[in-house]
Amino acid sequence: MDFSLNDEQRMLDETVTRLVADRCNPEQRRTLIQERGTALSSLWRTFSELGLLAMPFSEEAGGLGGDGIDLMLIMQALGRGLVPEAYLDGLIIPGMLLAKLADDSQCERWLTPLLEGEHQLALAWHETASRYDIDMPETRAERSDEDWHLQGRKQVVINAPGAAALLVTAGLEDGSPGLFLVPADSDGLTRRDYITLDDQRAGDLDFDLTLPSSALLASGDSLLAALGETLAHGRAALCAEAVGAMEVACEQTLEYLKERQQFGAPLSRQQALQHRMVDMHLHLEQARSMAILAAASLTLPEEQRDYRIAAAKAYVGEAAQFIAEQAIQLHGGMGMTEECYVAHYAKRLILLDHALGDRDYHLETVMAHLDTAA
């Protein structure tokens, strides 16, 4: 197959790569993390000015009509720079759900400002007992006259501290799942914020609030179909981000082995360490192929799409953990320190495996598909 990029894709790749290199070196990244608050960063505004926020969305939704390959190129560049912006959790996932499920007035109120860089959103779906399943939430929503009463708890909601509104999954009285739009300043919403291991903002949320009837965006099969397609995009994006981070982890490890002297010679001359670097690059290139497969599979029918993306996510997660561990070991004790930048890539790579389903979860999907096909 021909995996070469066309002119527009090369231009996009070069633009985002150059932007990340100029605006998110280690010191700038540290400053971005320290200065995060309620206001959006200057880097996020630059994303908006360059059209990067609108790129992955269809023209009907107000976007630029980008496809899976465009999203892959953006996420790879963000992964290479360890950009601490919630591009996936604050834009792509909630934005795609709104584009599929919200009515015109809701899109005007929440989606249009999102694509213009005026605010961010978040999807609240993780619960203690649900693992990575999204279709049977324990959070409950009960009808009361013309309103909804929402009660429950969500955990590890990525980008909750920076979200202007939350998309919350809840079980309805008929047993079907529903998705509610909850403004972040709603009475009855309690949030506990914290920073994750890989420097993302997250929060645990408690709900005991009343919402108008219009807050229910969708339920039942239509919701599950929209969630399935949106999470497929999210998993493909995570594969691409992991490839970008793995590239830099390999580069930094090789550079360290060339510079580090032992017994008057660089470590890179040791054959055993050369073999380990080769193994790292083999995992990287295989993961790159799987990320391309995931990006190219987003338009396939649901069953085939989910099977291919599950296979890609499972392998990329394995490769990410392998490269993270090898990078730390080959750097020696200093690889565990905050001052050694490869440690930050290692932490992000480990967490990317668990985001939107870890290897074991997606291997179950792959095995179920193979059993059905047998």
N, C-alpha and C positions, 0 to 999 in steps of 0.2 A: 504493500500500500504506500501511497505517497503522503508523507506526513509534513511536507514543506508548507510554509505559510504563504498566503498571498500578500500583496503589497499592503493592503489595509491592516492585516494582522501583524505584519512586521512593524508597521508604523506604531500600532498600539503597543506592541511589546517594547519597542525602543522608548516610547514616551513614558510608560509606567516605570520601566527599569531605571531610566535616567532620573525620573522624579524621586523614586525611592532612594537611589544612591545619593542624590543631592540633599534630601530632606530628612533622612532617617538613618544616619550613621549612629554608632553606639552612644555617643554623647547626646545627640539630638533625640534619640529614642528614650534615653533616660529622662530627659527634660519633658518630653511628651507625656510620659507616665506620671511624673511628679506633678504636672500642671493640669491633669485631667480634673474636670469639675462638671458643673451643669452646662457651661458654654462649650460649643463645639470648637475643635482646634483649627488653627490656620491650615493645617494639612488637609483636614476634611473639606474646608472651603475650596482648597485648590482642586481636590478631587471633583467637586461640583463644577468648578469653572472649566475643567478639562472634559467634562461629560462622562467621567468614570462612574458616577452614581447612576446615571441613566442608561449607560451602555447595556447592561444585561437584560433590560426590560423591553417588552414589545412596544412598537410605536403606538398601538391602541391604548396602552397604559401610560403613555407620555414619555417612553424611553426611546432609545436609539436602535432597538431591534437587534442587539448582539446575540450571538449564539453560544453554544457550550464552549467552543474553542476560544472565543473572546473572553469568557469568564475564566477559563483555564489560564490564559496568558496574564490576566490581571492578578489572579490569586498566586500564581508562581512568583511574580515580582514582589507581591506583598510578603510571601514566605521568605524570599531571599533577604528581605530587609527586616524581618521580624516586626513588621509595622503594627503598633499597638492600637489600631483603630478597628472598630467593630463593623468591618465591611460586610462580613457574612451574617453575623448575628443581629446587627443593628439595621441592616439595609436589605440584603438579598432575601433572607428567609421571611421576615415579616412583610417586606414589600411585595414579594411574589404572592403571598397569601392574600394580601389586600387586593392586588390586581385581579385575582381570580374570584374573590368572594364578596368584596365590598360593593355597595351601590355607588351611584354617581356622587351623591353628597358626601359620603364617607371617603371616597377617593379624593375629592376636592379638599376635604379637611385634613386627611392624614397622608395619603399617598403622594399627592403633588408636592407638598412641602418636603417630604422625605427625599424624593428624587432631585429636588432643588437644593438639598443640603441644609435645610432649615432646622431639622430635628432628626432624631433616630427613634427606632422602635425596638421591641424585643418580643420573642415568643416564649411564653411560660408554659412548659409542658412536663418537665422532669418532676417525678414524684418518687418517694422512698421505695414503694413496692412495685413500681412499674418497669424497672430496669430501663430498657430503651424502647419499650412499646408505648405507643401514643394513642391507641384506639380505645383504652379502657381506663380513663382517669378516675381517681378517687375523689377529686374535687367535684362538688355537686352544685347543680343549678336547678332551682325549683321555681316554678311559675307562681306569681302572686299578683292576682288581678292583671294589670297590664305590664307589670314589671317582672324582673328576674332577681332572685336572691341567690347570690354566689357565695359559697362557703367552702374553704379548704386551704391547702398549703401546696406551694410549689418550691422546689429546691434547685439550686445551682442555675438560676436564670441568668444566662450570660447577657451582659449589657443592661441589666435591670436598672443600675444606678444612672445610666445616661439616657433612658428611654422616656419619651414624652407620653407614650401609651404602651400598653401591653396587650398582646393577643394571648388569651388564656383558654386552655382546653378544660372542659368540664363535662361530667356525665349528666345527661338529661333524665327526666322522670320516666321516659319510655325506654331507657337503657342505651340509647344511642349517644355518641359523643357530640359535643357542640363546641364552637369556638366563639369567644366573646371578646369584644374590644373594650378595654378598661383603661381610661385615662390614668396617668400615673399619680395625679393629685386627688383621686377618688377617696371620699370618706370611707373608712372601713378597710383600707389597704395598709398593711404594715410591712415594712421592708427592713431586712438586716443585710447591709452591704459588706462586701469583703473583696480581697484581691486573690485570684487563683494562683496556683504555682507558676503558671506561665504568664503572669502579669495582666490577665484579663480582669475586667470588672464584672462582678456577679452579685447576686443577692438571693436570699431566701424570702419568700413572700407568704403572708397570711391574708386570706380573703374572708371578709364577713361584711358584705356590702350589697346594696340594691342598685340594679342597673335598669335602664329603660328597655323596652322590647326591641328597639332597633340595635341594641348592643350585640345581639346574636347575629353573627355573620353567616353561619352555615351550620348544618348538622347532618348526621347520617352519612350516606354513601357519597354525597357531593363533597362533604368535608374530607372524608377519607381519601378521595381521589385527589383533591387539591393538596392535602398534606403529603400524600405519596409522591406527587410530582415535585413539590417544593423541596422535600427532604432529599430527593434524588439529586436535585441541583446542589443542595448543600453538601452532600457526600462527595459529589464530583469535585466541588470547589475545594473541599478539605484535602482530597487527593493531590490536587494541583499545588495547594499551599505547602503540603508536606514535601513535594518534589523540590520546590524552591528552597525550603529550609535545609533539605538533605544536600543539595548542591553546595551550599555555603559551608555546612558542617564538614563535608569531604574536602573542600578547598582549604579551609582553615587547618584541618588535621594534617594534610599533606604539607602545607607551608610550615607547620610546627616541626614535623619530622625532618624537613630539610634544614631548618635552622638549629635545632637542638643537637648539641655535640655530646658524644659519649666516647671516651677513649680516643679523642682526637679526630673523630669522624662523625658526620651527621647520622642521625638515626635512620634516615631514609635509605642508607646503604645496607641495612640489615635485611636479609632476604625474608625472614619471618614477618617483619613489619610490612615489607612490600606486598606479601601475599594478603595481609589483612586489608591493606589499602585497595588491592584489586577486588577483594570480596565486597568492600564498601561500594566501589563503583559499579560492580555487577548488580548489587541490590538497587542502586540509584537508577541505573538504566532500565532495569525491569520495572521499577516503580513508575518511571516516566512513561513507559509504554502502557501501563495499566491506567495511568491518569488520562492519557490520550483516549484510551478505550472508553473510560467513563464519560469524558466530555463528548465523545462522538455518539454515545448511546442515549443521550437525553431525549431524543425525538422518537425513539423506538416504542413499540407497544409496551404496556405496563409490565407484563411478566418478563419479557426479554430485557427491558431496561433495568428492572430491579435486580435481576440475576447478574447482569454484567457489572453493574455498579457495586453490588455486594462483593463480587469477586475482586474488583479493583480495590475497594476499601479494605478488604481483608488482607490482601497482599501488601498494599501500601503501608498499612499499620504494622505489619511484620517487618518490612524494610525500614520503616522509621525507627522502630525500637532497636533493630540491629545496628543501624548507623549511629544512633544516639549513644548506645553503649560502647561501640568501638571508638567513637570520637573521644569520649570521656577517658577510656582506658589508655588510649594512645597518648593522651596529654598528661597522663600520670596524675599525681595528687592535685596539681594546679587545675585540672579539668573540673574539679568539684567546686571551685571558688567562684564567687560572683564577678570577680575581676576578669576571669577567663571567659571571653564572650561565647565560646562554643558551648558553655554550660547552659546558656539561655536558649540556644538552639536545641540542645538535648531535651530540656524541659518542655519546650513547645512541641517537639516531635512526639514525646511520650503522651502528652495530653491530646494530640491530634488523633492518636489511635482510639481514644475513648470517646471522642466527640461524635455524636450521632451514630453510636454503635461501635463497639470494639470488634477485634478480629473474630472472637468466638461467636458473637451475635451474627455477624455477616456470614460466617462459614455455615451456620445453621440454615440461612437462606439459600446458600449455594447447594448444600446437601439436599434440602427439601426439593429444590428444582431438579436436581439430578435424579432423585428417587422418582419424581413424577414422570420424568422423561424416559426412565428405564423401562 
